[in-house]
Amino acid sequence: MNLPADDVDVAPDARRKVQSPRREASIAGAIAFVVYALGSWVPAYSNDESITATSVNRTFGEVLRILPNDAALEPYYLFLNVWANVSVSAGWLRLPSVIAMALAVGFLYRLMSALVDRRLAVFTAAVMVI
């Protein structure tokens, strides 16, 4: 493949540096993190969040006893039981979900840009953020 010489007049788009998919996915994830973080400080808990908030007030042993009833969420409850040692504020308890969603947006962007194209990747990541 021959690249144009420096003295040849080339359209500005041809000289533009192409971003790496990893960097673009990181930018998408960072934007998602900001959007989700801004919305995470809404004070009222939803029904699911109120159940999670009560689980962090239980002892580690009490959380383990929930395992037969709610095995799918048990690792999350165990993690939050430790996480809540720092704070039990709504924003702090929502932060792991904010981080997980931001990572998911970055992953979706990377996947769609690899499978289809960059335009669809931007669109799907934007829809996921909304």
WOLINFEN-V392942 format. One record per residue. RES is the residue in one small letter. OMEGA is omega as a letter, one per 30 degrees, with the letter a starting at -180 (* if undefined). D_CENTER is the distance of its C-alpha to the mean C-alpha in Angstrom with 1 decimal. Layout:
BEGIN
res=(RES;RES)
omega=(OMEGA;OMEGA)
d_center=(D_CENTER;D_CENTER)
END
This chain:
BEGIN
res=(m;n;l;p;a;d;d;v;d;v;a;p;d;a;r;r;k;v;q;s;p;r;r;e;a;s;i;a;g;a;i;a;f;v;v;y;a;l;g;s;w;v;p;a;y;s;n;d;e;s;i;t;a;t;s;v;n;r;t;f;g;e;v;l;r;i;l;p;n;d;a;a;l;e;p;y;y;l;f;l;n;v;w;a;n;v;s;v;s;a;g;w;l;r;l;p;s;v;i;a;m;a;l;a;v;g;f;l;y;r;l;m;s;a;l;v;d;r;r;l;a;v;f;t;a;a;v;m;v;i)
omega=(l;l;a;l;a;a;l;l;a;l;a;a;a;a;a;a;l;l;l;l;l;l;l;l;l;l;l;l;l;l;l;l;a;a;a;a;l;l;a;a;l;a;a;l;l;a;l;a;l;l;l;a;l;a;a;l;l;l;a;l;l;l;l;l;l;a;a;a;a;a;a;a;a;l;l;l;l;l;a;l;l;a;a;l;l;a;l;l;a;a;l;l;l;a;l;l;l;l;a;l;l;l;l;l;l;l;l;l;a;l;a;l;l;a;a;l;a;a;l;l;l;a;a;l;l;l;l;l;a;*)
d_center=(38.9;40.6;38.7;40.4;42.5;41.7;44.8;44.0;42.5;39.1;36.8;34.1;31.3;32.8;32.5;28.9;26.7;24.2;20.6;19.3;16.6;14.7;15.0;14.2;10.9;10.2;11.4;9.3;6.0;8.2;9.4;6.5;6.0;9.8;10.1;8.2;10.1;13.2;13.2;12.6;16.1;18.0;20.6;21.4;19.9;19.6;21.7;19.0;17.9;21.6;22.1;19.3;20.9;24.2;23.1;22.3;25.8;27.3;28.6;27.1;30.0;29.5;25.9;27.3;29.9;27.3;26.5;29.0;27.8;24.0;23.5;20.1;18.5;20.7;18.5;15.9;18.9;20.3;17.3;17.2;20.9;20.7;17.7;19.9;22.7;21.3;21.0;20.9;19.9;17.7;15.2;15.2;14.9;11.8;10.0;9.0;7.4;5.7;4.5;4.1;2.6;1.5;3.4;4.7;5.5;7.0;8.6;9.9;11.3;12.9;14.3;15.7;17.2;18.8;20.2;21.2;20.9;19.0;19.8;18.5;15.2;14.9;16.0;13.7;10.6;12.3;13.2;9.9;9.0;12.4)
END
